[in-house]
Amino acid sequence: MTTAGRDRPPTGEDSCVVTSCGRRIAVRYLRLAPADRPIGRVTLDVGRDQGGEPGVWAALTADEARDLARLLLLQAGQAERGA
């Protein structure tokens, strides 16, 4: 099932996606500022499912986030083509 554009359930936030099965995936920037050097991460928070089962959370470096984005786009293309 495609959930692109206006077919996607509304989330109220540009940084979140709600899947067709009801999971909310939030993508945000996290900045930690220790005295010696700041650390920035892209976070993914996959919320609870409709049955209340816990989700998962990950913090990625900028390079890891780009690698994940590339893989997601590749897989989305294959899903659209039915490969």
C-alpha positions in Angstrom: 0.0 0.0 0.0 1.4 3.4 -1.0 1.2 6.1 1.6 2.8 9.0 -0.4 1.6 12.6 -0.6 -2.0 13.3 0.4 -2.8 9.5 0.8 -0.5 9.4 3.9 -2.3 9.7 7.2 -1.9 13.2 8.7 0.6 13.6 11.5 0.5 17.2 12.4 4.3 17.3 12.3 6.7 17.5 9.3 9.2 15.3 11.1 6.9 12.3 11.5 5.4 9.6 9.3 2.5 7.5 10.4 2.5 4.1 8.6 -0.6 2.3 7.3 -0.4 0.0 10.3 -0.5 3.0 12.7 3.1 3.2 13.8 4.5 6.7 14.2 8.1 7.2 13.1 9.6 10.5 14.3 12.8 11.8 12.7 14.6 14.5 14.6 18.0 16.1 15.3 19.6 15.5 18.7 22.5 17.7 19.9 24.5 16.9 22.9 26.9 19.5 24.1 29.6 18.2 26.3 32.3 20.8 27.2 35.0 19.3 25.0 33.0 18.8 21.8 29.4 18.9 20.7 27.8 15.7 19.3 25.0 15.8 16.7 22.8 12.8 15.8 19.8 12.1 13.6 17.3 10.1 15.7 14.6 7.7 14.6 11.9 6.9 17.1 9.5 4.1 16.0 6.6 4.4 18.3 4.3 1.7 19.8 2.2 -0.4 17.4 -1.6 -0.4 17.6 -1.5 -3.2 20.1 0.7 -1.2 22.4 3.9 -3.1 21.8 7.0 -0.9 22.4 8.8 0.5 19.4 12.5 1.1 18.9 14.9 4.1 18.9 18.2 4.8 17.1 20.7 7.6 17.0 22.6 7.9 13.7 25.6 9.9 12.6 25.1 12.1 9.6 26.9 9.5 7.4 24.8 6.7 8.8 21.6 8.7 8.2 22.6 9.3 4.6 23.3 5.6 4.2 19.9 4.7 5.6 18.2 7.2 3.4 19.9 5.8 0.3 18.9 2.3 1.2 15.3 3.3 1.9 15.1 5.1 -1.5 16.5 2.0 -3.3 14.0 -0.3 -1.6 11.1 2.2 -2.2 12.0 2.1 -5.9 12.0 -1.6 -6.0 8.6 -1.8 -4.2 7.1 0.6 -6.7 8.4 -1.4 -9.6 7.2 -4.7 -8.0 10.7 -6.1 -8.2 
